[in-house]
Amino acid sequence: MDLTKKQILLTNDDGIDSPGLWAAAEALTSIGYVTVVAPREHCSAMGRGFGRHEDGKIEIRKKMVHGQEWEVYAVGGTPSQTVLHGVLEVLGRKPDLVVSGINYGENLSSDISYSGTVGAAIEAASLGIPALATSYQILEEEWDTFFDLDFSVVAEFTRYFASRMLEKNMPPDVDLLNLVVPFNATLETPWQITRLSHGRYYNPYVIREGTWEDEGHFTSRIIIANDLPEDSDIYTLIKKNLVSVTPVSIDMTSRVDFNDLDILLRN
């Protein structure tokens, strides 16, 4: 570990074999010392969950990055658990930044609450560590297979925002940034500060053959509302085809007037 450099802990939810993870690793080496601690298995849609039956084993692997052999760490646990294992055991200290991604598929709207990518960033933020969650829009329907994607553009956006977060203190109530890059973005694609859209982006439905006693599986379809605010993340990504950067607070307290709510509940 080179302690003369900024320390970046890199994780994801697609698992340690994900090409998106390694695209991020290569890009981030130019701005800090990168330690990769990622789930051993694919852990999409885990949110900030902790698997009670995960084994917590940490397996040291070798990986070639930029022609150099790295020691990387595959953890038997969810994305949030990998962050804790990374901070408490692998690093033994808080890094300067946690980056989670690059995720296969866009993390938008209220759906970020079940994203394992964002869940890992929230775990870092809960420890007081600046965090960046990054995802890449895909048009394929198969989410569990690592098909061929060029991550070079989204990796550069990841590097850019990671460098800004290392250089600057985020304002109060900005605990993490959620970066989402459209599938056809170039290095010249503008980015915009956005807010989370209300409602769902991935609208769920059940696939089941037979009765309730037979297996049933959730899948989803994307439905875009027609009345989205222009500063929302979905509108920015889908309608404007721009890079969305959403500041996220882990303070889930409603921004409501407490006096008004108190009166409403008492009368």
C-alpha positions in Angstrom: 0.0 0.0 0.0 1.4 3.4 -1.0 0.4 5.7 1.8 1.8 8.7 -0.1 -1.2 8.6 -2.4 -4.9 9.1 -1.8 -6.5 5.8 -0.8 -9.4 4.6 -2.9 -11.4 1.5 -1.9 -13.1 0.1 -5.0 -16.0 -2.3 -4.9 -19.1 -3.2 -6.8 -22.2 -5.5 -6.8 -21.6 -7.4 -10.0 -18.8 -9.4 -8.4 -15.0 -9.4 -8.6 -15.0 -10.8 -12.2 -17.0 -7.9 -13.7 -15.2 -6.1 -16.5 -16.8 -2.8 -15.2 -14.9 -3.1 -12.0 -11.6 -3.5 -13.7 -12.3 -0.6 -16.1 -12.8 1.6 -13.0 -9.7 0.2 -11.4 -7.5 1.1 -14.4 -9.0 4.6 -14.6 -8.6 5.3 -10.9 -5.0 4.4 -10.7 -4.1 7.8 -12.1 -5.5 9.6 -9.1 -4.8 7.4 -6.1 -3.8 4.0 -4.7 -6.7 1.6 -5.5 -7.5 -1.4 -3.3 -10.1 -3.7 -4.8 -12.4 -5.5 -2.3 -15.4 -6.9 -4.1 -18.1 -9.6 -3.7 -17.0 -13.1 -4.7 -20.3 -13.6 -6.3 -22.8 -11.5 -8.3 -24.8 -9.5 -5.8 -27.1 -7.2 -7.8 -30.2 -5.8 -6.1 -28.8 -6.4 -2.6 -29.3 -2.8 -1.5 -27.5 -2.3 1.8 -28.4 -5.7 3.0 -26.2 -8.0 5.1 -26.5 -11.7 4.2 -26.8 -13.6 7.5 -25.6 -16.7 5.8 -22.6 -15.2 3.9 -19.3 -16.8 5.0 -17.3 -13.6 5.1 -14.2 -15.4 3.7 -11.6 -13.1 2.1 -9.8 -14.7 -0.8 -6.7 -13.0 -2.1 -6.4 -13.2 -5.9 -3.9 -11.9 -8.4 -5.0 -9.6 -11.2 -3.0 -7.9 -14.0 -3.9 -4.2 -14.2 -1.9 -1.9 -16.5 0.7 -4.6 -16.8 1.2 -4.8 -13.1 0.1 -7.7 -10.8 -2.3 -6.6 -8.1 -3.4 -8.4 -5.0 -7.2 -8.1 -4.9 -9.7 -9.4 -2.4 -12.9 -11.4 -3.2 -15.3 -11.5 -0.2 -18.0 -13.9 0.5 -20.6 -11.3 1.3 -22.8 -8.5 0.0 -21.5 -5.2 -1.4 -22.1 -3.5 2.0 -20.3 -6.3 3.7 -17.3 -5.9 1.3 -17.0 -2.3 2.3 -16.8 -3.1 6.0 -14.3 -6.0 5.4 -12.3 -3.6 3.2 -12.2 -0.8 5.8 -11.9 -2.9 9.0 -9.7 -5.7 7.8 -8.0 -5.3 4.4 -7.1 -1.6 4.8 -7.4 -1.4 8.6 -8.3 2.3 8.2 -10.8 4.6 6.4 -9.8 5.3 2.8 -10.1 8.8 1.4 -12.9 7.6 -1.0 -15.0 4.6 -1.8 -16.0 4.0 -5.4 -18.7 1.4 -6.2 -19.1 0.3 -9.8 -19.0 0.4 -12.7 -22.4 -1.3 -12.6 -24.0 -3.1 -15.6 -27.3 -1.1 -15.9 -28.4 2.3 -14.8 -29.3 3.0 -11.2 -32.0 5.6 -11.2 -34.9 7.1 -9.2 -36.2 5.4 -6.0 -34.8 2.1 -7.3 -31.4 3.1 -6.0 -32.6 1.9 -2.6 -32.2 -1.7 -3.7 -29.1 -1.3 -5.8 -26.2 -3.1 -4.4 -23.9 -0.6 -6.1 -25.5 2.3 -4.3 -25.9 0.2 -1.1 -22.1 -0.2 -0.9 -21.7 3.6 -1.3 -24.3 4.2 1.4 -22.3 1.9 3.7 -19.2 3.9 3.1 -21.1 7.2 3.7 -22.5 5.8 7.0 -18.8 5.5 8.1 -18.2 9.1 7.2 -16.3 8.2 4.0 -17.0 10.1 0.7 -18.5 7.7 -1.8 -19.3 7.6 -5.5 -21.6 5.0 -7.1 -21.3 4.7 -10.8 -23.4 2.9 -13.4 -23.7 2.5 -17.1 -27.0 2.3 -19.1 -27.4 -0.9 -21.0 -30.0 -1.9 -23.6 -29.7 -5.6 -23.2 -32.2 -7.6 -21.2 -29.7 -10.1 -19.8 -28.4 -8.6 -16.5 -26.5 -11.5 -15.2 -24.1 -12.1 -18.1 -21.0 -10.1 -18.7 -21.5 -9.3 -22.3 -19.0 -7.2 -24.2 -19.2 -3.5 -23.4 -16.7 -0.6 -23.9 -16.4 1.0 -20.5 -13.7 3.5 -21.5 -16.0 6.5 -21.5 -17.9 5.8 -18.2 -14.5 4.9 -16.6 -13.3 8.4 -17.5 -16.4 10.0 -16.0 -15.8 7.9 -12.9 -12.2 9.1 -12.7 -13.2 12.7 -13.2 -15.8 12.7 -10.4 -13.6 10.6 -8.1 -10.8 13.1 -8.5 -13.2 16.0 -7.7 -14.3 14.2 -4.6 -10.7 13.7 -3.5 -9.8 17.3 -4.0 -12.9 19.0 -2.6 -15.1 18.6 0.4 -18.7 18.0 -0.6 -21.3 20.3 0.9 -23.2 19.3 4.0 -26.0 16.7 3.3 -24.2 15.4 0.2 -23.0 12.0 1.5 -22.5 10.3 -1.9 -22.8 11.0 -5.6 -24.8 8.7 -7.9 -23.2 8.9 -11.4 -25.2 7.4 -14.3 -23.8 7.5 -17.9 -25.9 6.9 -21.0 -25.0 4.0 -23.2 -23.9 6.2 -26.2 -22.0 8.8 -24.2 -18.7 10.2 -25.5 -16.1 12.1 -23.5 -17.8 15.3 -24.7 -21.2 14.4 -23.4 -22.3 17.1 -20.9 -23.2 16.2 -17.4 -26.0 17.6 -15.2 -26.7 17.8 -11.5 -30.0 16.0 -11.0 -32.6 14.9 -8.4 -34.0 11.4 -8.0 -37.2 10.9 -9.9 -40.3 10.0 -8.0 -41.7 6.5 -8.5 -40.2 3.4 -10.1 -37.9 3.1 -13.1 -37.8 -0.7 -13.2 -41.5 -1.7 -12.8 -41.7 -5.2 -11.4 -43.9 -8.1 -12.4 -43.8 -11.8 -11.6 -43.2 -14.7 -13.9 -44.7 -17.9 -12.6 -45.8 -21.1 -14.4 -48.6 -22.9 -12.6 -49.8 -22.3 -9.0 -48.3 -20.4 -6.1 -46.6 -23.6 -5.1 -44.5 -23.5 -8.2 -41.4 -21.2 -8.6 -42.0 -17.6 -9.2 -39.4 -15.0 -10.2 -39.5 -11.2 -10.4 -38.4 -9.3 -13.5 -39.2 -5.8 -14.6 -40.0 -3.5 -17.5 -38.9 0.1 -17.9 -41.8 2.6 -18.0 -41.0 6.2 -18.5 -43.5 8.7 -17.1 -44.5 11.7 -19.3 -44.5 14.3 -16.6 -40.9 14.0 -15.2 -39.2 17.2 -14.1 -36.4 18.2 -16.5 -33.9 18.2 -13.6 -34.7 14.6 -12.7 -32.3 11.8 -13.2 -34.5 9.7 -15.5 -35.4 12.7 -17.7 -31.7 13.8 -17.9 -30.5 10.3 -18.9 -33.3 9.1 -21.1 -34.8 12.3 -22.7 -31.7 14.6 -22.8 -29.2 11.8 -23.2 -26.9 13.5 -20.7 -24.8 12.1 -17.8 -26.8 12.3 -14.6 -25.0 13.2 -11.3 -27.3 13.0 -8.3 -26.2 14.2 -4.8 -27.6 11.8 -2.2 -28.1 12.2 1.5 -28.3 9.3 3.9 -30.5 11.4 6.1 -33.9 9.9 5.2 -35.8 12.4 7.3 -38.6 13.9 5.3 -38.0 17.6 4.4 -41.3 18.6 5.8 -42.3 21.4 8.2 -42.3 19.6 11.5 -44.9 22.0 13.0 -47.3 21.4 10.1 -46.9 17.7 10.4 -47.4 17.8 14.1 -50.7 19.7 13.7 -51.8 17.3 11.0 -51.2 14.3 13.2 -52.7 15.8 16.4 -55.9 17.1 14.9 
